[in-house]
Amino acid sequence: MENIDKLRDKNVLITAGAQGIGESITRHFIDSGANVAIHYFSSAETANELVKYAKSKGLKAAAISGDLTKESDAIALVEKSVEALGGLNILINNAGSLVARKMLSEMEAEFWHKVMDINMTSMMFVTKAASPYLAKNENSSIVNLASLAGRKGGHPGSLVYSTSKGAILTFTRALSTELGSQGTRVNAVAPGLILGTSFHNTHTTKESAAATTAGIPIQRAGNAADVARAVLYLASEYDGFITGATLDINGGVYNM
Protein backbone atom coordinates (compact mmCIF):
# COMPACT_ATOMS: atom_id res chain seq x y z
CA MET A 1 0.00 0.00 0.00
CA GLU A 2 2.88 2.37 0.66
CA ASN A 3 3.93 2.34 -2.99
CA ILE A 4 0.38 2.70 -4.31
CA ASP A 5 -0.17 5.72 -2.04
CA LYS A 6 2.67 7.39 -3.92
CA LEU A 7 0.39 7.59 -6.96
CA ARG A 8 -2.06 9.96 -5.31
CA ASP A 9 -2.21 13.26 -7.21
CA LYS A 10 0.37 12.11 -9.76
CA ASN A 11 -0.30 12.95 -13.41
CA VAL A 12 -0.41 9.95 -15.73
CA LEU A 13 -0.73 9.62 -19.51
CA ILE A 14 -1.90 6.21 -20.74
CA THR A 15 -1.85 5.54 -24.48
CA ALA A 16 -4.70 3.34 -25.75
CA GLY A 17 -6.09 3.76 -22.25
CA ALA A 18 -9.72 3.02 -23.04
CA GLN A 19 -9.73 -0.59 -24.18
CA GLY A 20 -8.51 -3.98 -22.97
CA ILE A 21 -5.43 -3.88 -20.79
CA GLY A 22 -5.26 -0.10 -21.18
CA GLU A 23 -8.73 0.39 -19.71
CA SER A 24 -7.82 -1.74 -16.70
CA ILE A 25 -4.60 0.21 -16.20
CA THR A 26 -6.52 3.49 -16.34
CA ARG A 27 -9.10 2.32 -13.81
CA HIS A 28 -6.37 1.14 -11.45
CA PHE A 29 -4.64 4.51 -11.62
CA ILE A 30 -7.91 6.31 -10.96
CA ASP A 31 -8.63 4.07 -7.98
CA SER A 32 -5.16 4.92 -6.67
CA GLY A 33 -5.92 8.65 -6.74
CA ALA A 34 -3.96 9.62 -9.86
CA ASN A 35 -5.00 12.19 -12.42
CA VAL A 36 -5.26 10.62 -15.88
CA ALA A 37 -4.96 11.65 -19.51
CA ILE A 38 -6.56 8.87 -21.54
CA HIS A 39 -5.46 8.53 -25.14
CA TYR A 40 -7.81 6.71 -27.52
CA PHE A 41 -8.02 6.04 -31.24
CA SER A 42 -11.45 4.44 -31.66
CA SER A 43 -12.81 3.96 -28.11
CA ALA A 44 -14.27 7.42 -27.51
CA GLU A 45 -17.28 6.21 -25.52
CA THR A 46 -15.21 4.25 -23.00
CA ALA A 47 -12.64 7.05 -22.76
CA ASN A 48 -15.37 9.55 -21.85
CA GLU A 49 -16.85 7.13 -19.30
CA LEU A 50 -13.43 6.85 -17.66
CA VAL A 51 -13.14 10.64 -17.51
CA LYS A 52 -16.50 10.81 -15.74
CA TYR A 53 -15.39 8.08 -13.33
CA ALA A 54 -12.19 9.95 -12.48
CA LYS A 55 -13.97 13.26 -12.01
CA SER A 56 -16.52 11.59 -9.73
CA LYS A 57 -13.57 10.90 -7.43
CA GLY A 58 -12.42 14.53 -7.55
CA LEU A 59 -9.54 13.85 -9.95
CA LYS A 60 -8.39 15.62 -13.08
CA ALA A 61 -9.00 13.68 -16.28
CA ALA A 62 -9.08 14.17 -20.02
CA ALA A 63 -9.81 11.98 -23.05
CA ILE A 64 -7.63 12.78 -26.05
CA SER A 65 -7.80 11.17 -29.49
CA GLY A 66 -4.94 10.74 -31.91
CA ASP A 67 -3.13 8.59 -34.45
CA LEU A 68 0.19 8.08 -32.70
CA THR A 69 1.92 6.86 -35.83
CA LYS A 70 1.88 10.56 -36.77
CA GLU A 71 4.46 12.54 -34.82
CA SER A 72 2.26 15.65 -34.86
CA ASP A 73 -0.54 13.74 -33.12
CA ALA A 74 1.88 12.34 -30.54
CA ILE A 75 3.20 15.81 -29.74
CA ALA A 76 -0.33 17.21 -29.50
CA LEU A 77 -1.36 14.36 -27.19
CA VAL A 78 1.44 15.11 -24.75
CA GLU A 79 0.86 18.87 -24.83
CA LYS A 80 -2.90 18.49 -24.28
CA SER A 81 -2.25 16.04 -21.43
CA VAL A 82 0.12 18.42 -19.67
CA GLU A 83 -2.33 21.29 -20.15
CA ALA A 84 -5.24 19.27 -18.73
CA LEU A 85 -3.39 17.77 -15.78
CA GLY A 86 -0.86 20.48 -14.98
CA GLY A 87 2.22 18.36 -15.57
CA LEU A 88 3.37 14.80 -16.19
CA ASN A 89 4.86 12.29 -13.75
CA ILE A 90 4.19 8.95 -15.43
CA LEU A 91 3.89 7.74 -19.02
CA ILE A 92 2.34 4.37 -19.84
CA ASN A 93 3.09 3.33 -23.43
CA ASN A 94 0.31 0.81 -24.01
CA ALA A 95 -0.75 1.40 -27.63
CA GLY A 96 -0.10 -1.50 -30.00
CA SER A 97 -1.67 -4.15 -32.21
CA LEU A 98 -0.95 -7.36 -34.08
CA VAL A 99 -3.27 -6.06 -36.87
CA ALA A 100 -3.39 -9.45 -38.64
CA ARG A 101 -1.49 -12.72 -38.83
CA LYS A 102 0.89 -12.94 -41.81
CA MET A 103 3.65 -15.42 -42.47
CA LEU A 104 6.98 -14.36 -43.92
CA SER A 105 5.90 -15.69 -47.35
CA GLU A 106 2.90 -13.31 -47.25
CA MET A 107 4.76 -10.28 -45.90
CA GLU A 108 4.50 -7.02 -47.79
CA ALA A 109 6.70 -4.04 -46.94
CA GLU A 110 3.61 -1.90 -46.35
CA PHE A 111 2.22 -4.29 -43.73
CA TRP A 112 5.63 -4.67 -42.05
CA HIS A 113 6.03 -0.91 -41.69
CA LYS A 114 2.43 -0.47 -40.53
CA VAL A 115 2.80 -2.85 -37.58
CA MET A 116 6.25 -1.53 -36.66
CA ASP A 117 4.89 2.01 -36.72
CA ILE A 118 1.89 1.15 -34.54
CA ASN A 119 3.91 -0.75 -31.95
CA MET A 120 7.35 0.86 -31.96
CA THR A 121 7.54 4.16 -33.84
CA SER A 122 4.49 5.55 -32.05
CA MET A 123 6.10 4.70 -28.71
CA MET A 124 9.21 6.61 -29.69
CA PHE A 125 7.17 9.63 -30.81
CA VAL A 126 5.18 9.83 -27.55
CA THR A 127 8.20 9.20 -25.35
CA LYS A 128 10.26 11.83 -27.16
CA ALA A 129 7.49 14.40 -26.68
CA ALA A 130 6.90 13.45 -23.03
CA SER A 131 10.52 13.24 -21.88
CA PRO A 132 11.08 17.00 -21.30
CA TYR A 133 7.94 17.20 -19.16
CA LEU A 134 8.90 14.09 -17.16
CA ALA A 135 12.33 15.66 -16.58
CA LYS A 136 10.72 18.60 -14.76
CA ASN A 137 10.03 16.27 -11.83
CA GLU A 138 12.74 15.03 -9.51
CA ASN A 139 11.48 11.50 -10.12
CA SER A 140 9.36 10.21 -12.97
CA SER A 141 8.52 6.91 -14.57
CA ILE A 142 7.80 5.28 -17.93
CA VAL A 143 6.29 1.80 -18.32
CA ASN A 144 6.25 0.21 -21.78
CA LEU A 145 3.94 -2.64 -22.79
CA ALA A 146 5.92 -5.39 -24.48
CA SER A 147 4.76 -9.02 -24.82
CA LEU A 148 5.73 -12.62 -24.22
CA ALA A 149 5.86 -12.75 -28.02
CA GLY A 150 8.88 -10.46 -27.82
CA ARG A 151 10.60 -13.06 -25.63
CA LYS A 152 9.60 -16.31 -27.39
CA GLY A 153 8.77 -15.20 -30.94
CA GLY A 154 5.01 -15.66 -30.76
CA HIS A 155 2.72 -17.99 -32.66
CA PRO A 156 2.93 -18.44 -36.45
CA GLY A 157 1.80 -15.33 -38.28
CA SER A 158 3.02 -12.91 -35.64
CA LEU A 159 6.49 -12.32 -37.09
CA VAL A 160 6.39 -8.53 -37.32
CA TYR A 161 4.38 -8.14 -34.09
CA SER A 162 6.86 -10.29 -32.17
CA THR A 163 9.79 -8.43 -33.69
CA SER A 164 8.34 -5.07 -32.68
CA LYS A 165 7.67 -6.28 -29.13
CA GLY A 166 11.24 -7.59 -28.89
CA ALA A 167 12.40 -4.15 -30.00
CA ILE A 168 10.44 -2.61 -27.12
CA LEU A 169 12.48 -4.70 -24.67
CA THR A 170 15.70 -3.23 -26.09
CA PHE A 171 14.17 0.25 -26.37
CA THR A 172 13.36 0.04 -22.65
CA ARG A 173 16.89 -0.93 -21.66
CA ALA A 174 18.50 1.72 -23.87
CA LEU A 175 16.11 4.45 -22.76
CA SER A 176 16.64 3.67 -19.08
CA THR A 177 20.32 4.48 -19.56
CA GLU A 178 19.63 7.60 -21.58
CA LEU A 179 16.99 9.08 -19.26
CA GLY A 180 18.44 7.96 -15.95
CA SER A 181 20.32 11.20 -15.39
CA GLN A 182 17.10 13.24 -15.65
CA GLY A 183 15.47 11.13 -12.92
CA THR A 184 13.20 9.11 -15.19
CA ARG A 185 13.04 5.35 -14.70
CA VAL A 186 12.02 3.22 -17.69
CA ASN A 187 10.68 -0.31 -17.35
CA ALA A 188 8.51 -2.72 -19.30
CA VAL A 189 6.00 -5.49 -18.72
CA ALA A 190 5.69 -8.51 -21.00
CA PRO A 191 2.24 -10.11 -20.70
CA GLY A 192 1.55 -13.64 -21.86
CA LEU A 193 -1.95 -14.96 -22.63
CA ILE A 194 -4.34 -12.29 -21.33
CA LEU A 195 -7.90 -13.29 -22.15
CA GLY A 196 -10.98 -11.09 -22.18
CA THR A 197 -9.39 -8.40 -24.35
CA SER A 198 -10.21 -7.38 -27.90
CA PHE A 199 -6.70 -8.46 -28.95
CA HIS A 200 -7.25 -12.12 -28.13
CA ASN A 201 -10.94 -12.03 -28.99
CA THR A 202 -9.83 -11.05 -32.49
CA HIS A 203 -6.58 -12.94 -33.02
CA THR A 204 -6.74 -16.05 -30.78
CA THR A 205 -9.10 -18.98 -31.31
CA LYS A 206 -10.74 -20.75 -28.37
CA GLU A 207 -8.81 -23.88 -29.27
CA SER A 208 -5.48 -22.02 -29.30
CA ALA A 209 -6.26 -20.30 -25.99
CA ALA A 210 -7.16 -23.63 -24.38
CA ALA A 211 -3.98 -25.27 -25.63
CA THR A 212 -1.84 -22.38 -24.39
CA THR A 213 -3.60 -22.32 -21.01
CA ALA A 214 -2.95 -26.05 -20.57
CA GLY A 215 0.77 -25.34 -20.73
CA ILE A 216 0.75 -22.57 -18.11
CA PRO A 217 2.15 -23.82 -14.78
CA ILE A 218 -0.50 -22.10 -12.64
CA GLN A 219 -3.21 -23.51 -14.94
CA ARG A 220 -5.03 -20.35 -15.86
CA ALA A 221 -4.78 -17.56 -18.39
CA GLY A 222 -4.12 -14.02 -17.27
CA ASN A 223 -6.56 -11.12 -17.20
CA ALA A 224 -6.17 -7.39 -17.70
CA ALA A 225 -6.03 -6.69 -13.97
CA ASP A 226 -3.00 -8.98 -13.64
CA VAL A 227 -1.13 -6.67 -16.00
CA ALA A 228 -2.51 -3.44 -14.51
CA ARG A 229 -1.28 -4.33 -11.01
CA ALA A 230 2.23 -4.91 -12.33
CA VAL A 231 2.21 -1.65 -14.29
CA LEU A 232 1.08 0.26 -11.22
CA TYR A 233 3.82 -1.30 -9.13
CA LEU A 234 6.53 -0.20 -11.54
CA ALA A 235 4.98 3.26 -11.84
CA SER A 236 4.39 3.74 -8.12
CA GLU A 237 7.99 2.84 -7.34
CA TYR A 238 8.90 5.91 -9.36
CA ASP A 239 11.52 7.08 -6.86
CA GLY A 240 13.01 3.61 -6.51
CA PHE A 241 15.93 1.64 -7.89
CA ILE A 242 14.25 -0.47 -10.59
CA THR A 243 14.97 0.69 -14.14
CA GLY A 244 15.73 -1.01 -17.43
CA ALA A 245 13.84 -4.10 -16.25
CA THR A 246 11.08 -6.16 -17.84
CA LEU A 247 8.52 -7.84 -15.61
CA ASP A 248 7.15 -11.03 -17.17
CA ILE A 249 3.46 -11.70 -16.54
CA ASN A 250 2.72 -15.14 -17.92
CA GLY A 251 1.87 -17.58 -15.13
CA GLY A 252 5.32 -19.17 -15.29
CA VAL A 253 5.25 -20.35 -18.90
CA TYR A 254 8.46 -18.39 -19.56
CA ASN A 255 11.06 -17.16 -17.11
CA MET A 256 14.67 -16.02 -17.13
C-alpha positions as MATLAB code, in Angstrom:
seq = 'MENIDKLRDKNVLITAGAQGIGESITRHFIDSGANVAIHYFSSAETANELVKYAKSKGLKAAAISGDLTKESDAIALVEKSVEALGGLNILINNAGSLVARKMLSEMEAEFWHKVMDINMTSMMFVTKAASPYLAKNENSSIVNLASLAGRKGGHPGSLVYSTSKGAILTFTRALSTELGSQGTRVNAVAPGLILGTSFHNTHTTKESAAATTAGIPIQRAGNAADVARAVLYLASEYDGFITGATLDINGGVYNM';
ca = [
       0.000    0.000    0.000;
       2.882    2.369    0.661;
       3.928    2.338   -2.995;
       0.385    2.699   -4.306;
      -0.167    5.720   -2.038;
       2.672    7.394   -3.920;
       0.388    7.589   -6.957;
      -2.055    9.959   -5.311;
      -2.209   13.262   -7.215;
       0.374   12.107   -9.762;
      -0.305   12.949  -13.409;
      -0.412    9.950  -15.730;
      -0.726    9.617  -19.505;
      -1.905    6.209  -20.741;
      -1.850    5.536  -24.484;
      -4.699    3.341  -25.746;
      -6.091    3.757  -22.247;
      -9.716    3.023  -23.044;
      -9.732   -0.594  -24.184;
      -8.512   -3.976  -22.974;
      -5.430   -3.877  -20.789;
      -5.263   -0.102  -21.180;
      -8.726    0.386  -19.713;
      -7.822   -1.737  -16.701;
      -4.598    0.214  -16.204;
      -6.521    3.492  -16.344;
      -9.096    2.316  -13.813;
      -6.374    1.135  -11.445;
      -4.636    4.511  -11.623;
      -7.913    6.315  -10.960;
      -8.633    4.068   -7.983;
      -5.155    4.921   -6.675;
      -5.916    8.649   -6.737;
      -3.956    9.620   -9.855;
      -5.001   12.194  -12.425;
      -5.258   10.622  -15.881;
      -4.955   11.652  -19.515;
      -6.562    8.871  -21.545;
      -5.455    8.527  -25.143;
      -7.808    6.714  -27.524;
      -8.016    6.042  -31.235;
     -11.452    4.438  -31.661;
     -12.814    3.959  -28.110;
     -14.275    7.425  -27.512;
     -17.278    6.208  -25.516;
     -15.211    4.250  -22.995;
     -12.644    7.053  -22.757;
     -15.370    9.549  -21.850;
     -16.846    7.130  -19.302;
     -13.427    6.849  -17.662;
     -13.137   10.636  -17.513;
     -16.501   10.812  -15.736;
     -15.386    8.077  -13.335;
     -12.187    9.950  -12.481;
     -13.969   13.262  -12.005;
     -16.522   11.592   -9.731;
     -13.567   10.902   -7.431;
     -12.423   14.533   -7.554;
      -9.541   13.850   -9.945;
      -8.389   15.621  -13.083;
      -8.998   13.677  -16.284;
      -9.081   14.172  -20.024;
      -9.809   11.976  -23.051;
      -7.625   12.782  -26.051;
      -7.798   11.172  -29.489;
      -4.936   10.744  -31.908;
      -3.132    8.589  -34.447;
       0.190    8.081  -32.695;
       1.917    6.860  -35.833;
       1.880   10.563  -36.769;
       4.460   12.543  -34.816;
       2.264   15.652  -34.864;
      -0.540   13.736  -33.121;
       1.883   12.341  -30.537;
       3.201   15.807  -29.743;
      -0.333   17.208  -29.504;
      -1.360   14.358  -27.190;
       1.436   15.106  -24.747;
       0.860   18.870  -24.833;
      -2.903   18.487  -24.277;
      -2.251   16.036  -21.433;
       0.120   18.422  -19.670;
      -2.331   21.288  -20.147;
      -5.241   19.272  -18.735;
      -3.390   17.770  -15.784;
      -0.865   20.483  -14.976;
       2.221   18.355  -15.570;
       3.367   14.801  -16.193;
       4.856   12.288  -13.749;
       4.187    8.953  -15.431;
       3.889    7.737  -19.019;
       2.341    4.372  -19.844;
       3.092    3.331  -23.433;
       0.314    0.813  -24.012;
      -0.747    1.398  -27.635;
      -0.096   -1.502  -29.996;
      -1.667   -4.152  -32.215;
      -0.949   -7.362  -34.085;
      -3.272   -6.061  -36.866;
      -3.392   -9.452  -38.645;
      -1.490  -12.724  -38.834;
       0.889  -12.939  -41.806;
       3.649  -15.420  -42.467;
       6.982  -14.364  -43.925;
       5.900  -15.688  -47.348;
       2.903  -13.312  -47.255;
       4.764  -10.278  -45.898;
       4.503   -7.018  -47.793;
       6.699   -4.041  -46.940;
       3.611   -1.899  -46.353;
       2.223   -4.286  -43.726;
       5.632   -4.675  -42.047;
       6.033   -0.907  -41.687;
       2.433   -0.468  -40.526;
       2.798   -2.851  -37.580;
       6.248   -1.529  -36.660;
       4.892    2.014  -36.720;
       1.889    1.154  -34.540;
       3.910   -0.748  -31.953;
       7.352    0.861  -31.960;
       7.545    4.164  -33.843;
       4.485    5.545  -32.053;
       6.101    4.700  -28.707;
       9.213    6.606  -29.693;
       7.167    9.632  -30.811;
       5.175    9.828  -27.550;
       8.200    9.198  -25.350;
      10.264   11.834  -27.156;
       7.489   14.399  -26.676;
       6.902   13.454  -23.027;
      10.516   13.239  -21.881;
      11.078   16.998  -21.296;
       7.945   17.196  -19.156;
       8.900   14.090  -17.164;
      12.331   15.663  -16.580;
      10.718   18.600  -14.758;
      10.025   16.267  -11.832;
      12.742   15.029   -9.510;
      11.483   11.502  -10.118;
       9.356   10.213  -12.967;
       8.521    6.911  -14.572;
       7.799    5.276  -17.933;
       6.294    1.798  -18.318;
       6.247    0.207  -21.776;
       3.936   -2.637  -22.789;
       5.919   -5.395  -24.482;
       4.761   -9.017  -24.819;
       5.728  -12.623  -24.216;
       5.856  -12.754  -28.019;
       8.877  -10.461  -27.821;
      10.603  -13.060  -25.633;
       9.595  -16.305  -27.394;
       8.774  -15.203  -30.937;
       5.015  -15.660  -30.759;
       2.716  -17.992  -32.663;
       2.926  -18.437  -36.451;
       1.799  -15.333  -38.280;
       3.023  -12.907  -35.644;
       6.494  -12.318  -37.091;
       6.393   -8.526  -37.325;
       4.381   -8.142  -34.092;
       6.863  -10.285  -32.165;
       9.790   -8.432  -33.692;
       8.340   -5.067  -32.679;
       7.672   -6.280  -29.132;
      11.235   -7.592  -28.889;
      12.395   -4.147  -30.004;
      10.437   -2.609  -27.125;
      12.485   -4.700  -24.673;
      15.695   -3.231  -26.093;
      14.169    0.250  -26.366;
      13.359    0.041  -22.653;
      16.894   -0.926  -21.665;
      18.498    1.720  -23.872;
      16.113    4.446  -22.759;
      16.641    3.666  -19.077;
      20.323    4.481  -19.555;
      19.630    7.601  -21.582;
      16.985    9.078  -19.257;
      18.440    7.960  -15.950;
      20.318   11.204  -15.386;
      17.102   13.237  -15.646;
      15.475   11.132  -12.917;
      13.202    9.114  -15.193;
      13.039    5.351  -14.700;
      12.025    3.224  -17.691;
      10.685   -0.312  -17.347;
       8.510   -2.721  -19.296;
       5.999   -5.486  -18.722;
       5.692   -8.510  -21.003;
       2.236  -10.108  -20.697;
       1.550  -13.638  -21.861;
      -1.945  -14.958  -22.631;
      -4.336  -12.287  -21.328;
      -7.900  -13.293  -22.153;
     -10.985  -11.091  -22.180;
      -9.387   -8.398  -24.354;
     -10.213   -7.384  -27.904;
      -6.698   -8.461  -28.947;
      -7.247  -12.123  -28.132;
     -10.942  -12.034  -28.992;
      -9.825  -11.051  -32.493;
      -6.575  -12.941  -33.020;
      -6.740  -16.048  -30.782;
      -9.103  -18.977  -31.312;
     -10.737  -20.745  -28.368;
      -8.811  -23.882  -29.269;
      -5.483  -22.022  -29.298;
      -6.259  -20.302  -25.986;
      -7.161  -23.629  -24.382;
      -3.981  -25.274  -25.633;
      -1.839  -22.380  -24.390;
      -3.598  -22.321  -21.014;
      -2.951  -26.047  -20.567;
       0.770  -25.340  -20.727;
       0.746  -22.566  -18.112;
       2.147  -23.823  -14.780;
      -0.501  -22.097  -12.643;
      -3.214  -23.514  -14.943;
      -5.031  -20.346  -15.859;
      -4.776  -17.555  -18.392;
      -4.116  -14.019  -17.272;
      -6.556  -11.118  -17.201;
      -6.168   -7.387  -17.702;
      -6.027   -6.690  -13.966;
      -3.000   -8.980  -13.643;
      -1.135   -6.670  -15.996;
      -2.508   -3.444  -14.506;
      -1.282   -4.335  -11.011;
       2.231   -4.914  -12.333;
       2.208   -1.653  -14.286;
       1.077    0.261  -11.215;
       3.818   -1.304   -9.131;
       6.534   -0.196  -11.540;
       4.985    3.265  -11.837;
       4.394    3.741   -8.117;
       7.993    2.839   -7.337;
       8.903    5.915   -9.356;
      11.519    7.085   -6.862;
      13.013    3.611   -6.514;
      15.932    1.640   -7.887;
      14.253   -0.470  -10.593;
      14.971    0.689  -14.139;
      15.728   -1.011  -17.434;
      13.838   -4.096  -16.247;
      11.083   -6.157  -17.839;
       8.519   -7.836  -15.609;
       7.152  -11.034  -17.175;
       3.460  -11.695  -16.542;
       2.722  -15.144  -17.924;
       1.874  -17.582  -15.127;
       5.318  -19.171  -15.288;
       5.253  -20.351  -18.905;
       8.460  -18.391  -19.560;
      11.063  -17.160  -17.106;
      14.665  -16.023  -17.127;
];
